[in-house]
Amino acid sequence: MKNTKTLKLLYEYGQIAFGIVLASIGLKAFLLPNGFLDGGVTGIALLVNRLVDINISILLVIFSVPFLILGFYTVSKRIVIKSIISILGLALFIHFENFEIITDDKLLISIFGGLFLGAGIGIAIRNGSVLDGSEILGVYLNDTFGITIGKVILVFNIILFAITAWVISTEVALYSILTYIVTAKVTDLIIEGFEDFIGITIVSKQFSAIEVAIMEELGTGMTLYKGTRGMGSSGKQEDFDIIHTIINRIDIKKMYRVVNRIDPKAFIVEFDVNSVKGGVLRHYLDKKKNKILPKV
């Protein structure tokens, strides 16, 4: 058990180190040499660095301190400790490593700078750390005033980019907004993954055959609701199962084909799912091993 925890911890810190390298590439090879900004604490450090001759690594640490102190009271101490190590690691890596400037095309700088930075931040967050403290501010204000984290970060960055447009130039502010959008989208993609789930509710007289087909051909579990009476175009129906399941969006067409093959008149409701946690819905059937998932 102890060895397992040690290996898990080493894996997490290895992933965080990889995230630091990616974020450093985004900053040193793209954004810093061309004077572009990002959002959050990193953006503040980059903006101040443009105005005063202070090392970006020092600024990154200084501006992160208030957010880390806030995080001490709003999130777990383990996350704060990991974040301190991560931010110090990022600052040191930026200070000592010099990447060659890859391009001077402003559009490519914004896109790929944001891509590398967002990937680094996302990997760090997935492993229980942050490279930018603005997320901690969002958590605090959400808990205290009920303001959503997304709105907090949005307002934070609107103020930052407005100051950038006033102090530096509107063009730099606009390219920096593009960088922030790319960073935010890539961060979300890394954290949430590539899977997009939707919910399906199926009402059919052939519910038994559909249940078996979904498990065997699609490999996803399901929840069954007992229907006592229904009325529709096919007439009155009693004592039937209502099938509720979650499926990856890429398999939705296959789901419709399976149901349509068994019952072309089946009533199907499709709806968006924001997140999935726990149960047999967290994985699909391993068809190679012919496992049958239980009904839930």
C-alpha positions in Angstrom: 0.0 0.0 0.0 2.8 2.4 0.9 4.7 1.6 -2.3 1.5 2.3 -4.3 1.0 5.7 -2.7 4.7 6.6 -3.3 4.4 5.5 -7.0 1.2 7.5 -7.4 2.8 10.6 -5.8 5.9 10.3 -8.1 3.6 9.9 -11.1 1.7 13.1 -10.1 4.8 15.1 -9.6 6.2 13.8 -12.9 3.1 14.9 -14.7 3.3 18.3 -13.0 6.9 18.6 -14.1 5.8 17.9 -17.7 3.2 20.5 -17.4 5.8 23.0 -16.2 7.9 22.3 -19.2 5.0 22.8 -21.6 3.9 26.1 -19.9 7.6 27.3 -20.0 7.7 26.6 -23.8 4.5 28.6 -24.2 6.0 31.6 -22.3 9.6 31.6 -23.3 9.4 30.5 -26.9 6.2 32.4 -27.9 4.7 34.9 -25.5 7.6 36.6 -23.6 9.9 37.4 -26.6 7.0 39.0 -28.4 5.4 40.9 -25.6 2.1 39.0 -25.5 0.1 38.4 -22.4 -2.1 35.7 -21.0 -4.9 35.9 -18.4 -4.7 35.4 -14.7 -1.7 35.8 -12.5 0.6 35.0 -15.4 -0.9 37.9 -17.4 -0.3 40.3 -14.5 3.3 39.2 -14.2 3.8 39.6 -18.0 2.1 43.0 -18.0 4.3 44.3 -15.1 7.4 42.9 -16.8 6.6 45.0 -19.8 6.4 48.1 -17.6 9.3 47.6 -15.2 12.6 45.8 -15.6 12.0 43.0 -13.1 12.6 39.3 -13.8 9.4 37.6 -14.8 10.2 34.6 -12.5 10.3 36.9 -9.5 7.1 38.6 -10.5 5.3 35.3 -11.0 6.2 34.2 -7.5 5.3 37.6 -5.9 1.9 37.8 -7.5 1.1 34.2 -6.7 1.7 34.6 -2.9 -1.7 36.3 -2.1 -3.6 33.7 -4.0 -1.7 30.9 -2.3 -2.5 32.4 1.1 -6.1 32.6 0.1 -5.9 29.0 -1.1 -4.7 27.9 2.3 -8.1 28.8 3.7 -10.3 27.7 0.8 -8.8 24.5 -0.6 -6.8 21.6 0.9 -3.3 22.2 2.2 -2.1 19.4 0.0 -3.1 21.4 -3.1 -1.5 24.5 -1.7 1.8 22.7 -1.1 1.7 21.2 -4.6 0.9 24.6 -6.1 3.8 26.3 -4.2 6.2 23.6 -5.6 4.7 24.0 -9.1 4.9 27.8 -9.2 8.5 27.8 -7.9 9.4 25.1 -10.4 7.8 27.2 -13.2 9.6 30.3 -12.1 13.0 28.5 -11.9 12.5 26.8 -15.3 11.6 30.1 -17.0 14.6 31.8 -15.4 17.2 29.3 -16.4 15.9 27.9 -19.6 16.2 29.8 -22.9 14.1 28.5 -25.8 14.7 29.7 -29.3 12.0 32.0 -30.8 10.1 29.8 -33.1 8.1 32.4 -35.1 7.4 36.1 -35.3 3.9 35.6 -36.8 1.6 37.2 -34.3 -1.3 34.9 -35.0 0.8 31.8 -34.5 2.3 33.3 -31.4 -1.1 33.8 -29.8 -2.4 30.3 -30.8 0.6 28.1 -30.0 1.7 30.2 -27.0 -1.8 29.7 -25.6 -1.8 26.0 -26.6 1.4 25.1 -24.8 0.5 27.2 -21.7 -3.0 25.8 -21.5 -1.7 22.2 -21.8 0.7 22.9 -19.0 -1.9 24.4 -16.7 -4.4 21.7 -17.5 -1.9 18.9 -16.7 -1.0 20.5 -13.4 -4.6 20.9 -12.4 -5.4 17.3 -13.3 -2.7 16.3 -10.8 -3.9 18.5 -7.9 -1.9 21.7 -8.5 -2.2 25.1 -10.1 0.2 27.2 -12.1 -2.1 30.2 -12.0 -3.7 31.4 -8.8 -6.8 33.2 -10.3 -8.7 29.8 -10.1 -8.2 29.9 -6.3 -9.8 33.4 -6.2 -12.7 32.1 -8.2 -13.2 29.3 -5.7 -13.2 31.7 -2.8 -15.6 34.2 -4.3 -17.9 31.3 -5.3 -18.0 29.9 -1.8 -18.4 33.4 -0.2 -20.8 35.2 -2.5 -22.1 32.5 -4.8 -20.6 34.0 -7.9 -19.6 31.4 -10.5 -15.9 30.7 -10.9 -16.1 31.3 -14.7 -17.6 34.8 -14.1 -14.9 35.7 -11.6 -12.1 34.7 -13.9 -13.8 36.5 -16.8 -14.2 39.8 -14.9 -10.6 39.4 -13.6 -9.3 39.1 -17.2 -11.5 41.8 -18.7 -9.9 44.3 -16.2 -6.5 43.0 -17.0 -6.9 43.3 -20.8 -8.5 46.7 -20.5 -5.4 47.9 -18.6 -3.2 46.3 -21.2 -5.0 48.2 -24.0 -4.7 51.4 -22.1 -1.1 51.1 -21.0 0.5 49.2 -23.9 -1.7 49.0 -27.0 -5.0 47.8 -28.2 -3.4 45.4 -30.7 -1.4 43.7 -27.9 -4.6 43.5 -25.8 -6.5 41.9 -28.7 -3.8 39.3 -29.4 -3.6 38.6 -25.6 -7.3 38.0 -25.5 -6.9 35.4 -28.3 -4.0 33.8 -26.3 -6.3 33.6 -23.2 -9.1 32.1 -25.2 -6.9 29.4 -26.6 -5.3 28.8 -23.2 -8.7 28.5 -21.5 -10.1 26.1 -24.1 -7.0 23.8 -24.1 -7.0 23.8 -20.2 -10.6 22.7 -20.2 -9.9 20.0 -22.8 -7.0 18.6 -20.8 -8.9 18.6 -17.5 -12.2 17.2 -18.9 -10.8 15.0 -21.6 -12.0 14.4 -25.1 -15.1 12.4 -24.1 -18.5 14.2 -24.5 -21.4 12.3 -22.9 -25.1 12.6 -23.5 -28.1 11.1 -21.8 -30.6 8.9 -23.5 -34.1 7.9 -22.3 -35.9 5.1 -24.3 -39.5 4.0 -24.0 -40.4 0.9 -26.0 -42.6 -2.2 -25.9 -39.4 -4.2 -26.9 -37.5 -2.9 -23.8 -36.1 -6.3 -22.9 -34.4 -6.8 -26.3 -33.2 -3.3 -26.3 -31.6 -3.7 -22.8 -29.7 -6.7 -23.9 -28.6 -5.1 -27.2 -27.3 -1.9 -25.5 -25.2 -3.9 -23.1 -23.8 -6.3 -25.6 -23.3 -4.0 -28.6 -22.6 -0.7 -27.0 -21.2 -1.8 -23.7 -22.7 0.7 -21.4 -24.7 0.2 -18.2 -28.2 1.6 -17.7 -30.8 2.5 -15.1 -34.2 1.0 -15.5 -37.4 2.7 -14.3 -40.5 0.7 -13.9 -43.3 2.2 -16.0 -46.9 1.3 -14.9 -48.9 2.9 -17.7 -48.3 4.9 -20.9 -50.4 6.2 -23.8 -49.2 7.2 -27.2 -49.5 6.7 -30.9 -49.1 2.9 -30.4 -51.9 2.8 -28.0 -52.0 1.9 -24.3 -49.0 0.3 -22.7 -48.6 -1.2 -19.2 -45.8 -2.7 -17.1 -42.8 -1.8 -19.1 -39.2 -0.7 -18.3 -38.0 2.9 -19.1 -34.4 2.7 -20.1 -32.0 5.5 -19.0 -28.3 5.5 -20.0 -25.3 7.7 -20.6 -23.3 7.3 -23.8 -20.4 8.9 -25.5 -21.5 11.2 -28.3 -19.5 9.4 -30.9 -21.7 6.3 -30.3 -25.0 8.0 -30.6 -25.7 7.0 -34.2 -24.9 3.4 -33.3 -27.4 3.7 -30.4 -30.1 4.8 -32.8 -29.3 2.0 -35.2 -29.5 -0.6 -32.4 -32.9 0.7 -31.1 -34.3 1.2 -34.6 -33.5 -2.3 -35.6 -35.5 -3.7 -32.7 -38.3 -1.2 -32.5 -38.6 1.6 -35.2 -41.4 3.2 -33.2 -39.4 3.5 -29.9 -39.7 6.9 -28.1 -36.2 8.3 -27.5 -35.2 11.5 -25.6 -31.7 12.8 -25.9 -30.2 15.4 -23.5 -26.9 16.9 -22.6 -24.9 15.7 -19.6 -22.4 18.0 -17.9 -20.5 15.4 -16.0 -20.5 11.7 -15.2 -19.2 10.2 -11.9 -19.2 6.7 -10.4 -21.2 3.6 -11.3 -20.7 1.4 -14.3 -21.3 4.4 -16.5 -17.7 5.5 -16.0 -16.4 2.9 -18.5 -17.6 0.9 -21.5 -17.9 -2.8 -22.0 -14.6 -4.5 -22.7 -15.8 -6.4 -25.8 -12.6 -8.3 -26.1 -13.2 -10.0 -22.8 -17.0 -10.3 -23.4 -17.8 -8.8 -20.0 -21.4 -8.0 -19.3 -22.1 -4.9 -17.3 -24.8 -5.3 -14.6 -28.0 -3.2 -14.6 -27.9 -0.4 -12.1 
